[in-house]
Amino acid sequence: MDAYCMKCRTMREMNAAEQVTMKNGRPATKGKCGTCSTTLFKIGKAS
């Protein structure tokens, strides 16, 4: 899954992606950038 990396300023592949649920109950995906290891967060159900 791809997500926007704020540090690289481009779309990057998400490593170690895991499904999480936000406080408001919406699904999200959390992982690490494959290039710089910054935490990536994508709101919405994983495809």
Contacts in CASP RR format, 6 or more apart in sequence:
PFRMAT RR
TARGET T0000
AUTHOR 0000-0000-0000
METHOD contacts of the structure
MODEL  1
MDAYCMKCRTMREMNAAEQVTMKNGRPATKGKCGTCSTTLFKIGKAS
1 13 0 8 1.000
1 14 0 8 1.000
1 17 0 8 1.000
1 29 0 8 1.000
1 42 0 8 1.000
1 46 0 8 1.000
1 47 0 8 1.000
2 11 0 8 1.000
2 12 0 8 1.000
2 13 0 8 1.000
2 14 0 8 1.000
3 11 0 8 1.000
3 12 0 8 1.000
3 14 0 8 1.000
3 29 0 8 1.000
3 31 0 8 1.000
3 40 0 8 1.000
3 41 0 8 1.000
3 42 0 8 1.000
4 10 0 8 1.000
4 11 0 8 1.000
4 12 0 8 1.000
4 40 0 8 1.000
5 11 0 8 1.000
5 12 0 8 1.000
5 33 0 8 1.000
5 35 0 8 1.000
5 36 0 8 1.000
5 38 0 8 1.000
5 40 0 8 1.000
6 38 0 8 1.000
7 33 0 8 1.000
7 36 0 8 1.000
7 38 0 8 1.000
8 33 0 8 1.000
8 35 0 8 1.000
8 36 0 8 1.000
8 38 0 8 1.000
12 33 0 8 1.000
12 34 0 8 1.000
12 35 0 8 1.000
12 40 0 8 1.000
13 34 0 8 1.000
14 29 0 8 1.000
14 31 0 8 1.000
14 32 0 8 1.000
14 33 0 8 1.000
14 34 0 8 1.000
14 40 0 8 1.000
14 42 0 8 1.000
15 31 0 8 1.000
15 32 0 8 1.000
15 33 0 8 1.000
15 34 0 8 1.000
16 31 0 8 1.000
16 32 0 8 1.000
17 29 0 8 1.000
17 30 0 8 1.000
17 31 0 8 1.000
17 46 0 8 1.000
18 29 0 8 1.000
18 30 0 8 1.000
18 31 0 8 1.000
19 27 0 8 1.000
19 28 0 8 1.000
19 29 0 8 1.000
19 46 0 8 1.000
20 27 0 8 1.000
20 28 0 8 1.000
20 29 0 8 1.000
20 30 0 8 1.000
21 27 0 8 1.000
21 28 0 8 1.000
22 28 0 8 1.000
22 43 0 8 1.000
26 43 0 8 1.000
26 44 0 8 1.000
27 43 0 8 1.000
27 44 0 8 1.000
27 45 0 8 1.000
27 46 0 8 1.000
28 41 0 8 1.000
28 42 0 8 1.000
28 43 0 8 1.000
28 44 0 8 1.000
29 41 0 8 1.000
29 42 0 8 1.000
29 44 0 8 1.000
29 46 0 8 1.000
30 39 0 8 1.000
30 40 0 8 1.000
30 41 0 8 1.000
30 42 0 8 1.000
31 39 0 8 1.000
31 40 0 8 1.000
31 41 0 8 1.000
32 38 0 8 1.000
32 39 0 8 1.000
32 40 0 8 1.000
33 39 0 8 1.000
33 40 0 8 1.000
END
